[in-house]
């Protein structure tokens, strides 16, 4: 029997911007409160604005306060590049293959 801790996956879709930031922050913060490891699947996120980046920063800080970890997976090359040049990529663990995650369907 494996004792490896699984990631609880939250799949985000569409744009991560000012219009969606509050909803995404509330959803992910709820998941962080209930799970010590949350994996954000960004494979269906097509755009991230500065408000979306700020939301990810707030999520990261809230997870740290809660003693939880938030990781990212499924980033497009463009979003990965934006996260890298802004320094945000260094805040998160990046899991390339889904990391043995459970699913939140």
N, C-alpha and C positions, 0 to 999 in steps of 0.2 A: 504494500500500500504506500503510495506517495504522500508525503507531507508537504509538497510544494504548494505555496499559496497561489491561487489563481487571481487573475485580474478580473474585475467586474467591468465589462465593456459598456460604454455609452456611445452610440453611433450618432454623430451630428451630421446634418444635411443642409445644403443650401449655402447661404452667405452667413459669415460670422461678422456682423457689423452692428451699428447702433440700433437697428430695428430688432435684432435678435439677442443682443447682449444680455439684457436682464433675464430673459427666459432661460438662456443657456447657463448663465451664472447660477440661477436658482436651482435648475435641474442638477447640475454637476455638484454644487455644494450639498444638495440633499444626498446624492449618491456618496459623496466623500464622508458625510456624517454616518452613513450606514455601512461603509466598506472601507477597509484600510488600504486597498489598492484599486484605483480606478484608471481604466485605459480609455482614452478618448480616441475613437476611430474617426479620423478626418477624411476618409476616402471619398465621401460624398460632399465635402465642403469645397465649393468652387471659388470662394472669394473670402479674404479676411482683410478687414479695415483696421485702422488704428484703434477703433473702439473694440474690435474683436481681439486685438493683441492685448489691450488693457484688461479685457475680460479674462483672458488666459492668465495674465499676471495675478489678478485678484484670486482666481481659482487656485493657482499655485500657492499663494500666501495662505489662503484659508486651509488648504490641505496640510501645509506645514504646521499651522496652529493646531490642527486636529490630530497630528501625528500620522497622517495618511500620505500616500504617494499618488501622484497623478502622472501618467505617462501618455505618450502620443503614438499613434500608429496610422498608417494609410495616408500620409501627407503627399500631395502632389509635389512635383518638382518646384513649381512656382511658390507654393505655400512654404515648403521647406526652405527655399532660398530667402523668402521674406523673413521667416523666423530666424534664419541664420544671420543675415546682415543686421538685424535689429538686436541681436544678442538674446532673443527669447528662447532659441533652441537649446541653449546651454542650461536653461532652468529645468528642463524636462528630460526624463529618460525617453528615448525613442526606441520603440520595438518594431522591428521590420516585418515580422511574420504573424502578428496577432498575439504572440506571447503566451500561448496556452490559456487564452482567456475564456471565461464563460460568456454567455451572450445575454444581452438585454433586448429581447425582441419585442 
